[in-house]
Amino acid sequence: MKRYVLRQLVQLVVVIIGISILSFGILYVLGDPVLLLLPQNAGKEEYERYHRLLGLDKPLYVQYWKFASKAVQGDFGKSWYADTPAFRLVLERMPPTLYLTSAGLVTALLIALPLGILAALKRHSFLDNLCTMIAVAGQAVPIFWLGIMLIIIFAVRLKALPASGYGTWQHFLMPAFCLGAFLAPITMRLVRSGVVEVMNMEFIKTARAKGVGERMVVIKHAFRNACIPVITVLGLQFGQLLGGAIVTETVFAWPGVATLAVDSIRNQDFPVVQCSVVLLALLIVSINFVVDMIVALIDPRIRVGA
Amino acid sequence: MGRLAASGSALLLALGLLAPAEVPAQTKDDTVVYAIQSDMQNWDPPNSVLRESIILGYHVFDHLAARDLKTGKVGPGLAVSWRNVDDTTWEVKLRKGVKFHDGTPFGAKDVKATFDRVLNPENKLTARGNHAKIKSVEVVDDLTARFKTDGPYPLFVERMTAQVMQSEKVMKEKGHEWMQENPIGTGPYKLVKWSKKQEHLLVRNDDYWGPKPQFKYARIRIIPEQATQIAELISGGVDVIKAVPPDQMDVINKSGQARTASSPILRTAMLQLDQAARSGPNPFTDVRVRKAANLAVDMNSIIKHVINGLGDRTATVVNPMAFGFDPSVKPYTQDAAAAKKLLAEAGYPNGVEVGFLTGPPIVEPAVQQTSEAISADLDKVGIRTKKRYVGEIGPYVNLVRDGKGGPMFEWSWGYYSVFDADAILYDVMKCGEAYSYYCNKALDDLIIQGRSTLDQKQRTEIYQKVQKLLSDDAAYIYKWGLRGVWGISNRIEYAAPRDEVDRMFTVTSRKK
């Protein structure tokens, strides 16, 4: 297990370095940053001054080293747009997004687990077909449309919930459901196929032959095994979830980091783009690391195989 | 697994990462709620270009001069009077007894400090360009300041409505960084809390020198999605929203919760033609083709049917609300036969194909629909358009700025909220300016004359000549002055502002 953890950690570091190089490169792919910063009528002298000020006259590897060594200390420079440190801006906006994505994840699981298991146990029944229909519908519905429909029903017609905003638990029911509905279908399908596959395995027959009750067979033996692909996919889906968060945050006026990242791209505010790319990537990578660890704990074959 | 995720979020909660924002104690009855689409960058208005900063700035800061929304005229603000000492000196007398939110009295030293800070190129403040004509500010006494200008500066008073007064003490003791998030003004409201990308909570300044706001609190909420803003308005979560799309007016008016109000605003829409050939040779370098294009389109019917009457036809680019507007210059009216004849004379008897760049409906509502209608009319006389759509406003503006707008493109101009013909002519019509695709020495001379004299009568005459010239030469395809549409809750009274600066301190509750 130790060797396995170590190997995963090394991979993690390599990925992070890769991402930092990519986000450093963003600036150069999009053209000369000095031209973006300066007003159109700026003279050559002013251009040269900024060029030196930003350290752009140094070789690329020196610039990257400067960027990386500062980034490690949480210094991504000042936002060109807001005139405040980019790192602080991104950190401030991180909690609402974490809040929303974890609530979305929990909602997705609350929908996907019971329906997926039920569908698998009652294969080809009416219930199974119904679940498939829900999954297809859920995957087909655009997230912003669902959000606006929820607002029209629960805020405008029923006046039961606030239409948008952030602060109380009522504020986060609709966005969490919206994001959960986005992730639930694929998770449900995975749970279903996982359980179906496992239920045909030899060890399930053995368990049944031992006289274990059907309930215990499903919960202890089948579900634990069916969990492994689900957990792995959930880890991978976290990036998707952040993508969904951009739309959800916009529709519900949720002050999160996902919209900050998109706005910064629009404003060509590179320090904030770089900072959010690196931090969000770090988040995704660490979540996947945790997922790998959980899977290894559940499935001894993985840690022994390593 | 459910347990696992739950304990995961419990862990995050424990780390304090998920702590929900605290809710300040205010009731619905003493709070007015206003929604804006995006948050501003900072609470330092001269360091921002966004309209949101101008609007919020009006709540917390004051300006030397202020516009009377009923008459459109500029009157006293923190300054009670102003006069020309000579052609290049303005003297301003300040209001007595005004205090900043921190208790320090306001005086000439603050006026000087404000302009010194803005004009210093080292500070890189975006407002500097607006005041480039000001050379220096002198303190005469506590309540008198003198401005030295670089040549005569007729826009001085207009520009005074667009510069907030900040405190010298704060600049010295707290500094630039602190000022980005902590506004200390003299305005009707004080900032209580800024939750970024979420809301600004303001509380009434009970020591305000002018009429005090009726609502003790003003909440300015950031709601990016327009559909959500409308849902908030008709469910009672928000009292005022702006930029309502024409096709949503019915939804609001039939809700029983809110109504719409419209007002002409200081923005003129047009189709710029590349007369100057900035993006290469094209048919519009010939005045006959430009005239044909103006004659081809039935703008009045487009205004009536496509944008629900939310536009005021203009003869040129000069807005009816701007100083210098000449109502005697009449707009082109549709005459397809004359248009075809002119095209044939110009050497295009079988018509001609031109590129047409269109953008997103961010500043001009329903711009896609009106563009469709205009190109259909152009097509009928033989000007066939080949459309190119750029969906993001930033890149769109960059294309235009960099001379890549093509032979014809959608454009509108908001005058930087300066109610004067010069505020559009210089940037959009003068040869060589970033957003101008027109080049005419005779016009340039008039524009320079217009900004070099303080004699308003003489300026009026100059701008009459300008509009005559622009109409005769059919520089661009002239469209209309825009009207803004606001959504207003039925629980309040609020007048839609013609300068697009919403003022929550003028809101009163509606008598039942």
Boltz contact constraints between the chains, C-beta under 6 A:
constraints:
  - contact:
      token1: [A, 40]
      token2: [B, 434]
      max_distance: 6.0
  - contact:
      token1: [A, 81]
      token2: [B, 41]
      max_distance: 6.0
  - contact:
      token1: [A, 82]
      token2: [B, 41]
      max_distance: 6.0
  - contact:
      token1: [A, 83]
      token2: [B, 42]
      max_distance: 6.0
  - contact:
      token1: [A, 83]
      token2: [B, 180]
      max_distance: 6.0
  - contact:
      token1: [A, 95]
      token2: [B, 17]
      max_distance: 6.0
  - contact:
      token1: [A, 95]
      token2: [B, 18]
      max_distance: 6.0
  - contact:
      token1: [A, 98]
      token2: [B, 12]
      max_distance: 6.0
  - contact:
      token1: [A, 98]
      token2: [B, 17]
      max_distance: 6.0
  - contact:
      token1: [A, 99]
      token2: [B, 18]
      max_distance: 6.0
  - contact:
      token1: [A, 102]
      token2: [B, 9]
      max_distance: 6.0
  - contact:
      token1: [A, 105]
      token2: [B, 5]
      max_distance: 6.0
  - contact:
      token1: [A, 106]
      token2: [B, 5]
      max_distance: 6.0
  - contact:
      token1: [A, 109]
      token2: [B, 2]
      max_distance: 6.0
  - contact:
      token1: [A, 109]
      token2: [B, 5]
      max_distance: 6.0
  - contact:
      token1: [A, 148]
      token2: [B, 227]
      max_distance: 6.0
  - contact:
      token1: [A, 151]
      token2: [B, 231]
      max_distance: 6.0
  - contact:
      token1: [A, 155]
      token2: [B, 231]
      max_distance: 6.0
  - contact:
      token1: [A, 155]
      token2: [B, 235]
      max_distance: 6.0
  - contact:
      token1: [A, 156]
      token2: [B, 231]
      max_distance: 6.0
  - contact:
      token1: [A, 156]
      token2: [B, 234]
      max_distance: 6.0
  - contact:
      token1: [A, 156]
      token2: [B, 235]
      max_distance: 6.0
  - contact:
      token1: [A, 162]
      token2: [B, 237]
      max_distance: 6.0
  - contact:
      token1: [A, 163]
      token2: [B, 231]
      max_distance: 6.0
  - contact:
      token1: [A, 163]
      token2: [B, 232]
      max_distance: 6.0
  - contact:
      token1: [A, 163]
      token2: [B, 235]
      max_distance: 6.0
  - contact:
      token1: [A, 163]
      token2: [B, 237]
      max_distance: 6.0
  - contact:
      token1: [A, 164]
      token2: [B, 223]
      max_distance: 6.0
  - contact:
      token1: [A, 164]
      token2: [B, 228]
      max_distance: 6.0
  - contact:
      token1: [A, 166]
      token2: [B, 198]
      max_distance: 6.0
  - contact:
      token1: [A, 167]
      token2: [B, 20]
      max_distance: 6.0
  - contact:
      token1: [A, 167]
      token2: [B, 21]
      max_distance: 6.0
  - contact:
      token1: [A, 167]
      token2: [B, 23]
      max_distance: 6.0
  - contact:
      token1: [A, 227]
      token2: [B, 1]
      max_distance: 6.0
  - contact:
      token1: [A, 250]
      token2: [B, 224]
      max_distance: 6.0
  - contact:
      token1: [A, 250]
      token2: [B, 225]
      max_distance: 6.0
  - contact:
      token1: [A, 251]
      token2: [B, 225]
      max_distance: 6.0
  - contact:
      token1: [A, 251]
      token2: [B, 228]
      max_distance: 6.0
  - contact:
      token1: [A, 253]
      token2: [B, 223]
      max_distance: 6.0
  - contact:
      token1: [A, 255]
      token2: [B, 197]
      max_distance: 6.0
  - contact:
      token1: [A, 255]
      token2: [B, 198]
      max_distance: 6.0
  - contact:
      token1: [A, 266]
      token2: [B, 394]
      max_distance: 6.0
